[in-house]
Amino acid sequence: MEDLLVIALSGLVSGALYALLATGLVLSYSASGLFNFAHGATAYLCALVFYEVRSGLGWPAVPAALLVVLVLAPGLGWALDRLMFRRLARVGESAQIVATIGLLVALPAAGLWAVELLAEAGAPVKPAENQFGLPGVGPSPARSWQLTEGVGIDSDQLITWVATALVAVALWVLLRHTRLGLRLRAAVDNRSLTELRGISADRLSSVAWMIASGLAGLAGVLATPLLGLSAHDFTLFLFVSATAAVIGRFASVPLAFAGGLGLGVLQNLVAGYASFAERITGFRTAVPFLILFGGLLVLTRRARTAGTAAADAPPVDHLAGASWARRWGVWAVLAGALCVAFYTVTTPFWSGLLAQGLAIGLVFMSFTVVTGLGAMVSLAQATFVTGAALVAGLLMSRGWPFVAALAAGTCAAAVLGALVALPALRLGGRSLALATLALAFLADQVLFQLRWLRNGDAGWPVPRPVIGPVDLSDDRALGVALVLLVAMVAAGLSVLRGSPAGRAMLAVRSAPAAAMASGVSVLRTKLLLFTLSAGLAGFGGVMYASYNTRVTATDFTAMTGLVWLAVVVAAGVRRPQYAVVAGLVFAVAPRLMADYVTASAHLPVILFGLAGLALANDPDGYCAALPVRAAKRRAGAASPEAGPAGGGSTGAVSTGAGPAAAGPTGAGSGGGGSAVVGGAPVVALAGSRGAGPGPSGPGVPALELRGVRAGYDGGLVLRGVDLSVRRGEVLAVLGPNGAGKSTACRVAAGLVPVTGGEVLVRGRAVTGDGAVRQARSGVVLAPEGRGVFPSLTVEENLALCLPDARARDAVYERFPHLRERRGVAAGALSGGEQQMLALAPLLQRPPEVLIADKPSLGLAPRVVAEVYALLTELRDAGTALLLVEEKAAGILGVADTVAYLSRGRVSWCGPRAEVEEDRLTEAYLGRAR
């Protein structure tokens, strides 16, 4: 029993640290949708600063800890959010993963380099790298107390428990009993809707990142006595704590916190009571990664794929259809020049360095397969390299020829890749990356500790081969041979990309559900990608080991693979030739910096890590960005500015006579102005500029769209839309699916930027203001579906819009049913109740403009009548309403003006009294004239 208590208490120490890190992960992910692989690196950097401030500068422990936790860590989180994370939130998940992994690599190296520079400048700092047995916040040496016989705790453990408990209480108070906490939870629920309520999601994101970094800083300070200053151990701690974040579904702070505590205890119990562990070398240290992998498999939900758009569209290939000479001529010339340089220009030293870069380039090409073709982030590539090289070395020591050992090592890596892929492929994105990393650490801790495989610390010799008269022990000959191998592999991968199998791989990458519907086996395709990538990594690994002439089990650890990934993806992972460039840069850049910049080994690591940050601007890498930008410059120089053809800001009605031609024009049509084509009035438009008195009298429109053009990802949806609505007026926008109605709503609310034209509110241009400023100026969008936060209660949804309790009481007086369910989550309400909850606050504080996108969608007829009655009440209160519907029957009863939208243009607009059934039918069918 005493042993159990000791194990549980020590487990609670690591569990408390896991809880702090997991809570920070959940907060930052919820606020920005970004999983921060560098969270552990933040903790390490804070621990490093705490150690130097306390031990080097001589500060007392508590002020040093407060400086780190309350100033440095939040400041670092704020800066990273402003400089990096906000932009990363808009790129693909693969680029997000790689960029934060680059930060994981760069932050510890940056801290250690700063210590080196300060030491050179004479500052009183101490050596910091891989220091252990360091003092914490408490007394040094730590004080101990005996709870019972054989069971004791020390001051460091007690401080960790107390600090974690205080953080838990503070987070609970913040999230449940403050307005900031309510807004943070709202942003977690629906970031876009938060902005539509006038709350800046970017500012909330900054706050969340500051809190998350503060928690990481606290974990780093508390972990200093336990972990010392080992960046490797802090990173491992982060990855284990990710299991607790998975328990919390990356959304629930309480579950993640409790999961972290339980994880620490479970880890110690398994390591302490698994009797078979004594017979397996490295098992006890591998327990956290077993738990991480198992937790990912059990707890991660599969993402919905059907009905979703491709999120990782490939870049435009500006050389598509070009001749072989155009596509490959430059690369062929460079390869030939490199071969000649080996025997004419380079010294033996540089020949060896370039050969090393080419060997690493072979390994980097494996990322082209799994990430470039498959859009899967594998963090186990270094494991495949080590496995293949050890197998080849083992076989060559048994007398196998090099070629046979190379083939066997490649096959062993491919089999290992398939074994890794089989359980992991049901996952995706960050979960797949974490799962492959867990398996890589398991291989480091268990598989590569097998004596018959590793051959002790000496490893295996891997002599360079002699092929006929060619002796590859000469770096020049090896370099030429590697150029030829790299060229053949690049050609093979290009052929694969254009083959039916390659097209299937690209289809699975872009849209798995559509690929499956087309008869492509998604699982088989992904398994093939993983296996091929692992085999290629193994092939490159054997050649790299041959360059070094020896391999050990610690040459290529899982952490090495993280650096590789950052380097190759920063260069460009979609083309094999870019991977070769990355390999050469990886080999040559450190030497150049050592010769001409600094001898510090940390600067190259910093630059390689920070290269991943460039993905926020160029998600496809710097090599891919160069030809794309050159092509854009050529296109811009060759093409004159686009004119108004094709739908510009010159009008809203399609070319030719529209349906308005059949109706009256001018003020006599019911008090309206006109929509224009090329400046000519063609149809009465109530509320347009220059109109006579509308329903609300003279004055500028409350909301006006002038010649608006907008769309998504370069494709136009709105092609010159003119609409306006005055206070106290209802403008109904009708049209079939795909006409652009919802896009028009999102443009008017500031959610979608315009590419032409302008948006005005009360005559003031607000085209570039964004959703938050639009909402604060009185323009409210009730989005399609339900404009509520499903995880928040009815009371909390109302409190976001109505901070005054008396205003909420007035809502409950008006809607007694909402009072009865004030403690119920909004997501548990019926569709009608949710719509009432979304509209009820507006009755207390009527907005200047209300844009309602399909407010009757999915509601029963009785509820639809109630919704329209509320909208009429808002109109009578002076609100300008722009209502979008697909069904015309109900909305025509409340509309003052009706506009038909077809193919991104207003095909007819006029007073409700002039709406004719034939004209309505023609507009819906796209045949309006």
DOKOLDO-787352 format. One record per residue (C-alpha): x, y, z. Coordinates in steps of 0.02 Angstrom, whole numbers, plus 32768, in hexadecimal, padded with zeros to 4 digits. Last residue first. Layout:
# residues N
XYZ/...
This chain:
# residues 929
791F879D7273/7915872072FF/7940867072C7/79A68636735D/792185BA7397/7904861C7436/78F786BE73D4/787E86727357/780F863173E2/780B86D97439/77E487337395/775586BB7373/771086D07423/7716878D741C/776C87FF749A/773388B1747B/76E388C87527/77858895757B/77DE892D7535/786D891074BB/790988B17492/793088397404/79C687D473C8/7A3A880C7453/7ADC87B37428/7B4287247473/7AF7869C7408/7A4686D3742F/7A0B874774BA/7959878574BB/793688227521/78958848757E/786488E875D7/77EA89047666/77F2885176A6/7783880C7731/7708879E76D1/7787877C7647/77EE872076C9/7774869376E1/775A8657762E/7806867F75E5/786585E47618/792085F975FC/79328682767C/79A3871576A2/796587A4770D/79B688507710/796388AF779E/7978896777C9/794A897F7880/78D28A0C78AB/787089BC793B/77E7898F78BD/7868892A785E/789788CF78FF/77E088A4791D/77D38861786C/786987F1788E/781687B0792C/7777878A78CB/77DF87327846/782986C178CC/777D869B7914/773A866E7867/77D085FC784B/77AC85A778F2/76FC857B78B9/773E853D7810/77BF84C97864/787384FF7855/790084B377EE/79368557779E/78C185E677CD/794C866577F1/799D86457747/7A2B86C3775F/79EE875377CA/7A4987F877B6/7A128873783C/7A43892A782A/7A4589B678AB/7A3189397936/799D893079AE/79DB891F7A62/795288C77AC6/790288797A2C/79AF884679EE/79CA87DD7A8A/7936876D7A57/7974874679A7/79F486BE79CB/799086727A5A/78F4866F79EC/795886157965/7997859879E4/78E885797A26/78A985597976/793384DD7951/7916848179F4/7989849F7A86/7A1684277AB7/7A9B848E7A5C/7A6D85237AC7/7AAA84C97B63/7A2484CC7BE9/7A30853E7C81/79B585C07C3E/793885397C0D/78A085757C6F/78CF862A7C4B/78D686017B90/782385C27B99/77ED86667BE8/781C86C87B4A/77E9877E7B62/7805877D7C1D/78A6871A7C02/78E2879E7B88/78BA88277C06/791E87C87C89/79B187C87C11/79A588857C01/79A088947CBE/7A3C88277CCD/7AA088A57C65/7B29884D7C02/7AB088307B72/7B0587E67AD8/7B7C876D7B2D/7B07875E7BC1/7A7D87187B50/7AE986887B17/7B20866C7BCC/7A6D86627C0B/7A3C85E77B81/7AD1857C7BAF/7B7285787B4B/7BA584DD7AE9/7B3385057A55/7B6785BA7A3B/7AD4860479DE/7AB8864E7931/7A5885B978EE/7A628576783D/7A9085FC77C0/7ADA8690781B/7A7D8718787B/7AEC87A97846/7AEC884B78A9/7B2188F57864/7B20897478F2/7BCB89C678E4/7C1089497961/7BDA88BB78F0/7C338908785B/7CCE892878C3/7CD4886F78F4/7CA9882B7847/7D30888377E6/7D4A893D77C2/7D87892D770F/7CEA896376B3/7CA789D4773D/7C858A6E76D2/7C158AE77730/7B6B8B1176E4/7B078ACC7776/7B688A287761/7BC08A1776BA/7C0989807661/7C78899775C8/7C9D895A751A/7D2288DC74EB/7D81884C753A/7D18884975D6/7D4C87F77679/7CDA877476C6/7CA88780777E/7C81883B777A/7BC7882D779E/7B96886A76F0/7C1087EF76A2/7BCA8760770A/7B19878A76D6/7B498797761E/7BA286F0762D/7B0386A37675/7AA086E175DE/7B1F86B17559/7AAD865974DC/7AED85AE750D/7A43856E7542/79B585CE74F1/79888684750F/793686FD7584/7973879875DE/78EB87E97649/7909889F7677/78A888D17713/78A1898B773B/789D89EA77E1/79488A3677C2/79788A2F770B/79B489A0769E/7A2E899B760C/7A65891E7589/7ADC892574F5/7B39888574CA/7BC88880744E/7BFB87CB7431/7BE2877574D8/7C2886C474DB/7CD486E3748F/7D5A865E74A1/7E03869874E5/7DFE862E7581/7D4D866475AE/7CDD86E97564/7CBA87A27559/7C81882A74E1/7C1688B67525/7BD5893874AD/7B9589A2753C/7B4F894C75D6/7AEE89C07648/7AB689B776FD/7A598A3A7765/7A308A9676C5/7A4A8B5376C3/79B98BC276EF/79028BDF76C3/78738B847717/786E8ADB7768/78008A8376E7/785C8ADD765C/78598B95762D/789B8BB5757F/79328B5D7541/79DC8BA97518/7A358B197569/79CE8A7D756F/794D8A5C75F8/78CC8A0B758A/791789D274E8/78B689FB744B/790689AD73B4/796F89DC731D/79CE8A7A7349/7A628A9172D4/7B108AA37323/7B5F8A1172C8/7AD689A1730C/7A7C89F0739D/7A0B89C2742E/79908A4D7449/79378ABE74C5/789A8A987521/77F48AE07555/77768A697513/77918A5C745D/77728B147441/78218B3F7475/786C8AFD73D7/784D8A5D737A/77B689F77352/77C0893D7332/77E388D97296/78948918728C/78AD88DC733D/78B3882C72FD/795D885172B7/798A8897720F/7A3A886B71DB/7ACF88427244/7AA3880572F1/7A6F88807378/7ADE88BB7403/7B42894573BA/7BE58995738C/7C4E8954741A/7C8888C173B8/7C3688317364/7C9587DA72DB/7CCD88757286/7CFC890772F4/7DAE890872BA/7E3C889B72F0/7EE288F672F5/7F5188C77265/7F9D8819725B/805287F07230/80A6884A72C1/802C88057341/803C875572FB/80FA87607300/80F687A073B3/807D871673E4/80EE86947394/818486D673F4/812186D07496/80F1861B7478/81A285EE7442/81EA863274E7/816285F5755C/8183853C753B/8236854A7579/81FD85B1760F/81808532764C/80CE84FF761F/807C855E76AF/80D38600767B/80A2868A76F6/807F86247794/80F785A3774D/8185861D7770/817C85E47825/81C6853D77F0/8267859677C2/826D85CA7879/829F851A78A9/832A850E7829/836585BC785B/836885927914/83C084EC78F5/84438545788C/845C85C5791A/8470854479A5/851584F57970/85708596799A/860885B4792C/85BE865678EC/85A586B27847/8624868C77BC/867185E177D9/85F185997853/856485E277EC/85A88592774E/85BD84EC77A6/850D84EE77EB/84C5851A773F/8517848C76DD/84C283EE771D/8412842E773B/841B849A769E/844B84017637/83BD839B7680/833F84287667/8372843875B0/8358837C759E/82AA838E75EC/82838417756E/82AE839F74E1/822F83237525/819D839D750D/810B83B37587/817483C87624/81B98475760C/824E84CA7660/81F684E77707/81B2843676FA/826383EF76EC/82B0844F777D/8221843D77FA/8212838377D6/82CB836577EC/82CB83BF7894/823D835178D1/829682B57893/832B82DF78FF/82B782DC7996/8284822A796A/833A81F77971/83B081E378DE/846081B87918/8429816979BD/841B80B47986/84C880B97937/84FD80BC7881/85A880B4782E/85FD80E07789/85B981957796/8592819476DB/855480E276EC/84E2811A7779/8499819C7704/84828118767C/842C80A576F9/83BD81337733/838F81667682/834D80B77661/82F480B67709/82A1815D76E4/826B8119763B/8223807E768E/81C880E7770F/817D81567687/814580C07621/80F5807076B9/809E810F76EF/805C81357642/802280817626/7FC7808376CD/7F758128769D/7F3A80DD75F8/7EFC803D764A/7E9A80A076CC/7E4D8116764D/7E18808C75D6/7DEB80EB7537/7D4180BE74ED/7D0A816C74BD/7CA2817D755C/7D40815A75BF/7D9A81E57563/7D0A825B7587/7D1182307641/7DCE82427647/7DCF82F075F7/7E77834375D4/7EF582C37611/7E8E822E75DA/7E81827A752C/7F3D829B7529/7F5F81E57556/7EE581A974D0/7F3D82187452/7FE181C97485/7F9C811A746F/7F59814973C3/8007818A7396/803C82427391/807E82477443/80D2819E742E/813281DB7396/816C827173FB/819E81FF748A/820381917414/825A822773C6/828982687472/82C881BB74A5/833081AC7407/837A825B741B/83A3823C74D3/83F9819974A6/845F81EE741C/8492827C748F/84BB81FB7516/853181A074A0/858682457475/859D826C752E/85DD81BE7555/865E81CF74CB/869782767511/8695823875C4/870D81A97595/86D8811175F9/866080F77569/86DF808E750A/86AB80807454/86FF7FF673F0/86717F7D740D/86037FC67496/86687FD57536/85F57FF775C8/860D806D765B/862180137700/85908011777B/85E07FE97824/85617FBE78AA/853B80117951/85C4803F79CC/854A80647A5A/85107FB07A64/84F17F4479CB/844A7F9B79A8/83E77F097961/84237E7479C9/84217EE17A65/836E7F1B7A53/836E7FD27A89/8337800A79DB/828D7FBC79F5/826D7FFC7AA6/829480B47AC7/82B980F27A18/822E808979CB/81B480C57A4F/81EA81787A2B/81C2815D7973/811C810D79A0/80EC81A67A06/812282157975/80B581B278FD/802181C77972/80408282798A/804682A078CF/7FAA823778B4/7F4E8298793B/7F88833F78F2/7F3C831A7849/7EE88272783A/7EC081D37898/7E7F81307851/7F2B81247802/7F84810778A8/7F63804E78C9/7F9B8012781C/8019809D77FB/809F806D7879/809F7FB87840/80A37FF1778A/8137806277AF/81937FD47806/81767F68776D/81BB7FF176FD/8251800A7770/82777F4F776C/82667F5076AE/82E57FDE769F/835B7F857716/834E7EE476B1/836E7F3F760D/84057F9A7655/84467EF7769F/84387EA475F4/84917F3675A0/85197F3E7624/85477E85761E/85147E1A76B4/85A47DDB771F/85537DD377CA/85927E8177F5/853B7EB87755/84987E72779B/84A47ED2783F/84D47F7377E7/84417F64776F/83CA7F427800/84107FD57863/8403804A77CB/8350801677A5/8316802D7859/836F80D4786E/8325811E77CF/827780DB77F6/8280812778A4/82BA81CE785B/821B81CF77F2/81AC81BC788B/8161826A7895/80EA82487805/807D82D977CE/7FFB829D7752/7FCF830776BA/7FE4826A764F/804482A875B8/80B2832C760A/80A582E876BB/80C1822C76A6/8118822E75FD/817982D17600/81AA82A876B4/820782107670/826B82877602/82BD82C876A2/8317822276B7/8360822D7608/838D82E3762B/83EE82A976C5/845D8245764F/846C82DB75DA/849E834B766D/852282CE76A5/856982C975F6/8571838775F9/85D18383769E/864882FD7660/866F835C75C1/868483F9762B/870C83A87693/8761835675FE/8769840075A8/86E8842C7526/87118470747B/873D83EE73F8/870B833D7427/8673835F7495/864B83F9742E/862783907394/85A1832E73F1/855983CF7437/8551841C738A/84F483857349/8475839073D6/845F844B73BA/8444843072FF/83C483A97320/83698419739D/836184A87320/832084377296/829B83DF72FE/81F9843B72DF/8225849F7244/828B841271F5/820083967218/8184840571BD/8100846C7217/805184287231/804A846372E4/80DC84D77306/80798556736C/803A84CC73DE/7FBA8526744A/7FCB84F774FF/7F7984597541/7ED7846A75A6/7EE8843C765B/7E3E845976A9/7DD783F7762B/7D22841F764B/7CB683C076C4/7C19835F769A/7C5B82B976D3/7CFD82C97735/7CCC82CE77EC/7D6382BB785B/7D7D821B78BA/7D7882357974/7E17822079D5/7DFE81C77A7C/7E2F81127A5D/7EBA811F79DD/7F0181C07A25/7EFC817B7AD5/7F5580DC7AA1/7FE0813F7A4E/7FF481B67AE2/7FEC81287B62/807180C67B04/80D681677AFA/80CD81817BB5/810180CB7BD6/81A180D77B6D/821281007C01/81D880627C59/81EB7FF97BBC/82A080287B99/82E47F787B9C/825A7EF87BA9/82747E737C2F/82547EE97CC1/81B47F227C6E/81657E767C88/813F7EA47D3C/80CF7F377D09/80B07F7D7DB9/811F80167DC1/8120804D7D0C/806680347CFB/8042808B7DA1/80B7811B7D7A/8065813F7CD2/7FB8812D7D1C/7FDF81AF7DA2/8021822D7D24/7F91820D7CAC/7F1082267D34/7F5082D57D59/7F5983007CA0/7EAB82BC7C80/7E6383277D0C/7EAA83C27CBA/7E76838D7C0B/7DC683667C48/7DB8840E7CA1/7DFC846E7C09/7D83841F7B8D/7DA484437AD4/7E3983E07A94/7DCD83447AAB/7DF483527B66/7E3B82A37B63/7E9E82D87ACA/7EE883677B30/7F1882E87BB4/7F7082817B2F/7FCA83217AF7/801B831F7BA4/808882917B65/80C282FB7AD2/80EA838E7B42/814E83267BBD/81B482E07B2D/81DC83927AF6/821083C07BA7/828083267BAE/82D783527B09/82EE84077B3B/834D83C97BD4/8363844F7C58/833D83EE7CF6/82A9837B7CE6/826E83677D9A/82BA83FF7DEF/828C846E7D59/81DB842A7D48/818B84B27DB2/81DA853D7D49/81AD84E77CA4/80FB84C27CDB/80E585797D0C/812985B07C63/80B585397C08/8023857E7C6D/8058862F7C40/806785FA7B8A/7FB385BB7B8E/7F77865A7BE5/7FCE86C87B64/7F90865A7AD6/7EDD86687B16/7EEB87257B28/7F3087347A77/7EA486C77A34/7E2587327A8F/7E7087C97A39/7E6487717991/7DB2873A79B4/7D8087F179C5/7CCF87F67A0B/7C4F885579A4/7BCB87CA79A8/7BF9879878F7/7CAA877F7937/7C6D86FE79B4/7C0786AB792A/7CA7868D78C8/7D048642795D/7C7985C77988/7C85855E7A27/7D3785877A57/7D13863F7A38/7C7C86327AAB/7CE885E17B31/7D6286727B26/7CD386EF7B2C/7C8E869F7BCA/7D3B869F7C18/7D4F87577BF2/7CA4877A7C40/7CDB87267CDF/7C90869B7D49/7CA485F87CEB/7D4686087C88/7DA586777D00/7D6586277DA0/7D8B85787D60/7E3685B07D21/7E6085FC7DCA/7E28855E7E27/7E9384ED7DB7/7F2685657DC2/7F1C85627E80/7F1A84A47E7F/7FB0849E7E0A/801285167E77/7FE984B07F14/801B840B7EC3/80BD844E7E7A/80EB84A67F1D/80D184037F7C/813D83A17F04/81CA84217F10/81BC84247FCE/81D3836A7FE1/815C82DB7FFE/816A823D8067/8129818C8074/8195810380BF/81468112816B/80BD8192815D/80B482468121/816F82648130/81A283148102/8230834E8092/828183F68073/82CE84197FC9/838584497FC1/836784D17F91/82C785217FD0/8232852D7F5D/822385757EAD/829284EF7E64/834984C57E77/83A684647DEF/83D683AD7DF4/83F783AB7D39/844B84177CB5/843683E17C00/8465848A7BB6/846C85167C35/851C85517C55/850A85E37CCE/84E8869B7CB2/8541872E7D04/854D87997C65/85FC87A97C1B/85CC87C87B66/860187197B36/858E86D57BBE/84FF873E7B7B/851C86FA7ACC/851F86467B0A/848186607B71/842A86A97AD8/846186117A74/8413859F7AF7/836E85FC7AF0/836A85FF7A32/839285457A2C/830185217AA2/828B858C7A37/82C08551798A/829784977989/81EA84A879D5/81CE853F7963/81F284D078CE/817684537915/80F984E2791E/811585067865/810C844D7835/80658432788B/801884D07845/805684A97794/800483FD779E/7F64844977E3/7F4D84BC774E/7F5E8579775A/7EED85FE77A9/7F1485D87860/7FCC85EA7835/7FB286A5781B/7F6E86BC78CB/7FF4864A7913/808C86A578D0/80B3875878FC/801E878A7966/800886E179BA/80C386CB79D3/80D187777A23/803E875B7A99/807E86B07ACF/812D86F57AEE/80E687837B54/807E87087BB9/811C86A17BDE/818E87327C07/811C87987C78/80B087327CF0/810886897CF0/81BD86C17CD5/81BB875C7D42/815587017DC7/81D386727DCB/826686E97DDF/820987497E67/81EA86A37EC3/8299865B7EB2/82FD86F07EEE/8367873F7E66/842087117E5B/844287417DA7/848386947D79/842686207DEE/837D86777DF6/837886D67D52/83D5864B7CF6/836885C07D39/82C5861F7D1A/82FD864A7C6A/832085927C44/827C85597C91/822085D87C26/827885997B8A/824F84E57BBA/8196850C7BD4/818F85637B2B/81E484CB7ADD/815C845F7B2A/80D684C77AD3/813484BC7A2D/80BE843979E4/803584BB79F0/7F93847479AC/7F3F8504794F/7E83851C7946/7E9C85CE7987/7E3F85E17A2B/7E19852A7A4A/7ECA84F57A1F/7F1785777A93/7EA7854A7B25/7EB6848E7B0A/7F7484927AFF/7F8085007B99/7F1384877BFB/7F7F83F67BBF/801E844B7BFC/7FD784707CA9/7F8A83C37CB9/802A836B7C82/808883CC7D08/800983977D8A/801582E47D4D/80D382E67D60/80B983127E17/801E82A57E2A/8083820F7DF2/80FB82297E82/806682237EF8/801B818A7EA4/80BE81287EA4/80DE81517F5C/802B81207F89/8039807B7F2B/80DD80537F80/808E80768029/800080008000/
